Amino acid sequence: MKSTILLLLLSSFMIKVLSHSCEIYTVNNQLSARCNNLNLNEIPTDLDSQIKVLRCESNHLTSISSVSFVRYFQLQEIYLKKNQLKSIPYRLFFPVENLQILDLSRNRLESIPTTALEYTPKLREIILSYNYINRIDEFSFKNLARLLKLDISHCHIRFIQPNSLKNLKSLTELNVIGNELKGLISTTILPKSLTVFRLHHNKWICDCKLRWLLQFLTNNKLKISWTFGNRIPRCQNPELLKGVRWTELNSTNFACAPTIIRYTSYVSVNATLNCLSTGDPQPEVTWYKKNLRVTPSKRNRITFWRTFKKALDIFHYNSSLKIINMTEKDIGLYKCVSLNSAGRSEVTISLSGSSSMRAESNWEKKKLRALSASLTCFLLVILCSIISILMLRIIKRRRLSGVYRIQNQGAESAGSKCEEDATASPLQQIDSITHKHAETPNSTPDLLKNNWTEEEAVGTAV
């Protein structure tokens, strides 16, 4: 009788049953089974069917039968930490409708066991840390509306699909520590119930695409805990912000350097150069030729506009340089430079003349050469004419000076003769003149040679 009473007392506190060396005990009125470090290859099937907690940690489980928990339909907590599980059967948790805590950490899972979790609507906590899960898909947690804690830390996660957390309407704590996350898309839906967000030790790129997350965390109305002593998210990139804590930054520091994604050129009568870039904040786009900035003018028309790409959630900025009535002088290398507070991007565009423009240019060159030759000939003719006129004037002046000299000499000789012949009779004077003319028949009298008039000659004779 005493032994029976003693047994009942012991069972109310702790009961030990050896089955595969598993330990059966009671804690907080919950019958539990501990099967840790037993080198088990499968879940024991002969434990007490009333157990509510099963700990089967640090064993060699590589796979689990889909009927492993059929006998233990009252299970509320399952701990399968530190095994070698690579996958979870589709209907593994179907018999345990009251499951609330599931620990699958430190296994070899490569994806979220989505199909298995569909049968755990009452689940409050999932621990999947230290697995090989590299992404969270849209329907990874689609039937877990009561889930409060989700631990997917140290899983090499690189991408979280924006809608993957939208069904976790009761989630209060999210742990993504130690993954390879570089960013989260701005359309990512985080539960409104979230109060703790652990996200340090990732490879965050602190640019404009991640700005929304910092604004979300620092929103005073939400009161989310995301800093824990020195465990604060830090920037991995860009280089300027590497190692800087998020608590030392504001949203304006999360900027995107410009990137020129496309450039074109079109040549006809006019030439058009286009430069398409991205960047946040909005970049300033300038044009250069031979390191000299191209300024707007009547010939150089610069236009700028932006378009929003909803699918990419970014703005595209287009700058166009239009050269009116392009000439050969406009041919060359042009540089498009896009600049904002985060950096700069530039590209060189070659502008060459079209075949029609080259033909037109050659025709213009021929016209210029012909015009130049005509002008040269015209100038030569004018120069020759000027020289001829000057020569004629010089010759005429010389002739006139000679005539005046002869006239003066003739006047002087005539005066002396008049004085000598003043005493002679008129008949004698006429005879002397006639006699001189007869001696030189081919000669012209000085009176006629010097262009004297007939009246002047007669007067002289008289």
Secondary structure, 3 states (H helix, E strand, C coil): CHHHHHHHHHHHHCCCCCECCEEEEEECCEEEEECCCCCCCCCCCCCCCCCCEEECCCCCCCCCCCCCCCCCCCCCEEECCCCCCCCCCCCCCCCCCCCCEEECCCCCCCCCCHHHHCCCCCCCEEECCCCCCCEECCCCCCCCCCCCEEECCCCCCCEECCCCCCCCCCCCEEECCCCCCCCCCCCCCCCCCCCEEECCCCCEECCHHHHHHHHHHCCCCCCCECCECCECCEEEECHHHCCCEHHHCCHHHCCEEEEEEEEEEEECCCEEEEEEEEEECCCEEEEEECCEECCCCCCEEEEEEEEEECCCCEEEEEEEEEECCCCHHHCEEEEEEEEECCEEEEEEEEECCCHHHHHHHHHHHHHHHHHHHHHHHHHHHHHHHHHHHHHHHHHHHHHHHHHHHHHHHHHHHHHHHHHHCCCCCHHHHHHHHHHHHHHCCCCCCHHHHCCCCHHHHHHHHC
